[in-house]
C-alpha cells in the first residue's frame, strides 16, 4: 500500500488539484451535455484544473480521481422541460452503478480509495435532458442549465483553488466563463444537424 501511495504522490505532482469528468453519449442529443461541460472547463485553461470527456466511467479513470483533491462528475438525467440541474455531494459509502453507465461516480471513488488509498472531495452534477434522439444538438433547456452548472463548477473550483491563476480567473464571483459558453453552445447548436432515432442507452 505504501508503494501505491508513493505512486499517487508522484502523479499528484503532475496532475491538477481539481478534476471535472463529463460523461455520456455525445451523439444522443442532450446526453452530450457532460461532454460539452468538460470541453468548456478545458477551455478555461486553468493550470490547476483538468477536464475529461468520456463515454463511460471506467475503472481506468480511478487513478485520475485518486490524484485529485476535488472531483466533479457531470452527467445528463432524464427530466421534464423547465427542471434545473442538481448538485449532490458524494460520500464514501458503498459503490453505486448508474443506469446506462459501466460504473457510477461512487464506484470510481470507492475504487480510488481501495486501490490507491486516496479519495478526493467529490460532487455529482446532473443536467436535465429532454431530448435523447440521435443527433448532436442540445435542447434549449439543456443549454440553459449547462450554463448554470458551469457557474456552479466555477464556484466549487474557486472555493477549492489555492493557486493565484485559479482565483484570478474565477475570482470575484464572476460567471463570465459560463456566460461565454452559453453563447458558444447556442452558436454550435445552430450549425449542427439534428437527427431522430430510437431511445438512447440499451
VEXDREN-2710 file (C-alpha; in Angstrom, 1 decimal):
% VEXDREN-2710
k/r/px/py/pz
1/UNK/0.0/0.0/0.0
2/UNK/2.9/2.4/0.8
3/UNK/4.2/1.8/-2.8
4/UNK/0.8/2.7/-4.2
5/UNK/0.6/5.9/-2.1
6/UNK/4.1/6.9/-3.3
7/UNK/2.9/6.5/-6.9
8/UNK/-0.2/8.6/-6.2
9/UNK/2.0/11.3/-4.6
10/UNK/4.2/11.3/-7.7
11/UNK/1.2/11.5/-10.0
12/UNK/-0.3/14.3/-7.9
13/UNK/2.7/16.5/-8.6
14/UNK/1.9/16.4/-12.3
15/UNK/-1.9/16.4/-12.1
16/UNK/-4.2/19.3/-11.3
17/UNK/-5.9/19.6/-7.9
18/UNK/-9.4/19.7/-9.5
19/UNK/-10.8/17.2/-11.9
20/UNK/-14.0/17.6/-13.9
21/UNK/-15.3/14.5/-15.7
22/UNK/-18.2/14.9/-18.1
23/UNK/-19.7/11.6/-19.3
24/UNK/-22.4/10.4/-21.7
25/UNK/-23.1/9.8/-25.3
26/UNK/-22.1/12.8/-27.5
27/UNK/-24.3/11.6/-30.3
28/UNK/-27.5/11.4/-28.4
29/UNK/-28.8/14.9/-28.1
30/UNK/-28.8/16.2/-24.5
31/UNK/-26.8/13.2/-23.4
32/UNK/-23.8/15.1/-24.7
33/UNK/-24.1/17.8/-22.1
34/UNK/-21.5/16.3/-19.9
35/UNK/-19.0/16.4/-22.8
36/UNK/-20.0/20.0/-23.5
37/UNK/-19.3/21.0/-19.9
38/UNK/-15.9/19.2/-19.8
39/UNK/-15.0/20.9/-23.1
40/UNK/-15.9/24.3/-21.6
41/UNK/-14.0/23.8/-18.5
42/UNK/-10.9/22.7/-20.5
43/UNK/-11.4/26.0/-22.4
44/UNK/-10.9/28.0/-19.2
45/UNK/-7.2/26.8/-19.4
46/UNK/-6.7/26.9/-15.6
47/UNK/-3.4/25.3/-14.6
48/UNK/-4.9/23.5/-11.5
49/UNK/-8.0/22.2/-13.3
50/UNK/-8.2/19.2/-15.6
51/UNK/-11.3/18.1/-17.6
52/UNK/-12.1/14.8/-19.2
53/UNK/-15.0/13.9/-21.6
54/UNK/-15.7/10.2/-21.7
55/UNK/-18.4/7.8/-22.8
56/UNK/-18.4/5.7/-19.6
57/UNK/-16.9/5.9/-16.1
58/UNK/-14.4/3.1/-16.5
59/UNK/-12.1/1.7/-13.8
60/UNK/-9.0/3.2/-15.6
61/UNK/-10.2/6.6/-14.5
62/UNK/-9.7/5.8/-10.8
63/UNK/-6.0/6.8/-11.0
64/UNK/-7.0/10.3/-12.2
65/UNK/-9.7/10.5/-9.4
66/UNK/-7.2/9.4/-6.8
67/UNK/-4.7/12.1/-7.8
68/UNK/-7.2/15.0/-7.5
69/UNK/-8.2/17.0/-4.4
70/UNK/-11.6/17.8/-5.9
71/UNK/-13.6/15.7/-8.4
72/UNK/-16.7/16.9/-10.1
73/UNK/-18.7/14.5/-12.2
74/UNK/-21.2/15.8/-14.8
75/UNK/-23.9/13.7/-16.5
76/UNK/-27.3/14.2/-18.1
77/UNK/-30.5/12.9/-16.4
78/UNK/-34.0/12.3/-17.9
79/UNK/-36.2/15.2/-16.8
80/UNK/-39.1/17.3/-17.9
81/UNK/-38.9/20.8/-19.5
82/UNK/-38.1/23.5/-17.1
83/UNK/-36.2/21.4/-14.5
84/UNK/-33.0/22.7/-13.0
85/UNK/-29.6/21.0/-12.7
86/UNK/-28.9/19.1/-9.5
87/UNK/-25.8/19.2/-7.3
88/UNK/-25.1/16.3/-4.9
89/UNK/-22.1/15.8/-2.7
90/UNK/-20.7/12.3/-2.9
91/UNK/-19.6/10.4/0.2
92/UNK/-17.6/7.3/1.0
93/UNK/-20.5/4.8/1.1
94/UNK/-20.7/1.6/-0.9
95/UNK/-20.1/1.8/-4.7
96/UNK/-23.1/2.5/-6.9
97/UNK/-23.9/1.8/-10.5
98/UNK/-25.7/4.4/-12.7
99/UNK/-28.2/3.4/-15.3
100/UNK/-26.6/3.2/-18.7
101/UNK/-23.0/3.5/-17.5
102/UNK/-20.5/0.9/-16.6
103/UNK/-19.8/2.4/-13.2
104/UNK/-21.1/5.4/-11.3
105/UNK/-19.1/8.2/-9.6
106/UNK/-19.5/6.4/-6.2
107/UNK/-17.9/3.3/-7.7
108/UNK/-14.9/5.2/-9.0
109/UNK/-14.4/7.0/-5.7
110/UNK/-14.5/3.7/-3.8
111/UNK/-12.1/2.2/-6.3
112/UNK/-9.7/5.1/-5.9
113/UNK/-9.9/4.7/-2.2
114/UNK/-9.4/0.9/-2.1
115/UNK/-6.7/0.6/-4.8
116/UNK/-4.8/3.8/-4.4
117/UNK/-5.6/4.8/-0.8
118/UNK/-6.7/8.2/-1.8
119/UNK/-10.1/9.8/-2.5
120/UNK/-10.9/13.5/-3.2
121/UNK/-13.9/15.5/-2.1
122/UNK/-16.4/14.9/-4.9
123/UNK/-19.7/16.1/-6.3
124/UNK/-22.1/15.0/-9.0
125/UNK/-23.9/17.5/-11.2
126/UNK/-26.8/16.2/-13.3
127/UNK/-28.2/18.4/-16.0
128/UNK/-31.8/17.8/-17.2
129/UNK/-32.2/16.1/-20.6
130/UNK/-35.4/16.3/-22.6
131/UNK/-34.1/15.2/-26.0
132/UNK/-32.1/11.9/-26.3
133/UNK/-32.7/11.4/-30.0
134/UNK/-29.7/10.6/-32.2
135/UNK/-28.1/13.9/-33.1
136/UNK/-25.5/16.4/-31.9
137/UNK/-27.7/19.4/-30.9
138/UNK/-28.7/20.3/-27.4
139/UNK/-32.2/21.4/-26.4
140/UNK/-32.7/25.0/-25.2
141/UNK/-33.3/23.8/-21.6
142/UNK/-30.0/21.8/-21.6
143/UNK/-28.1/24.8/-22.9
144/UNK/-29.6/27.0/-20.2
145/UNK/-28.9/24.5/-17.4
146/UNK/-25.4/23.8/-18.7
147/UNK/-24.5/27.5/-18.2
148/UNK/-25.9/27.4/-14.7
149/UNK/-23.9/24.2/-14.0
150/UNK/-20.8/25.8/-15.3
151/UNK/-21.3/28.7/-12.9
152/UNK/-21.6/26.2/-10.1
153/UNK/-18.4/24.4/-11.2
154/UNK/-16.6/27.8/-11.3
155/UNK/-17.7/28.4/-7.7
156/UNK/-16.6/25.0/-6.5
157/UNK/-13.2/25.3/-8.2
158/UNK/-12.8/28.9/-6.9
159/UNK/-13.6/27.7/-3.3
160/UNK/-11.1/24.9/-3.6
161/UNK/-8.4/26.6/-5.7
162/UNK/-5.3/27.8/-4.0
163/UNK/-3.3/29.0/-6.9
164/UNK/-3.2/32.6/-8.0
165/UNK/-4.3/31.6/-11.5
166/UNK/-7.5/30.0/-10.3
167/UNK/-8.5/32.8/-8.0
168/UNK/-7.7/35.5/-10.6
169/UNK/-9.6/33.8/-13.4
170/UNK/-12.6/32.7/-11.4
171/UNK/-12.4/35.1/-8.5
172/UNK/-14.8/37.9/-7.6
173/UNK/-17.9/35.8/-8.1
174/UNK/-17.8/36.4/-11.8
175/UNK/-19.5/33.9/-14.1
176/UNK/-18.1/35.1/-17.4
177/UNK/-16.8/31.6/-18.5
178/UNK/-20.3/30.1/-18.1
179/UNK/-21.9/33.0/-20.0
180/UNK/-19.4/32.7/-22.8
181/UNK/-20.0/29.0/-23.1
182/UNK/-23.8/29.5/-23.2
183/UNK/-23.4/31.8/-26.2
184/UNK/-20.9/29.4/-27.8
185/UNK/-23.3/26.4/-27.3
186/UNK/-26.1/28.3/-28.9
187/UNK/-24.0/29.1/-31.9
188/UNK/-22.8/25.4/-32.2
189/UNK/-26.4/24.1/-32.0
190/UNK/-27.4/26.3/-34.8
191/UNK/-24.7/24.8/-37.0
192/UNK/-25.3/21.2/-36.1
193/UNK/-27.8/18.9/-37.9
194/UNK/-30.4/17.1/-35.9
195/UNK/-31.5/13.5/-36.4
196/UNK/-34.1/11.4/-34.8
197/UNK/-33.8/7.8/-33.9
198/UNK/-34.7/5.2/-31.2
199/UNK/-34.3/6.0/-27.5
200/UNK/-30.8/6.1/-26.2
201/UNK/-28.9/3.6/-24.0
202/UNK/-29.9/0.0/-24.1
END
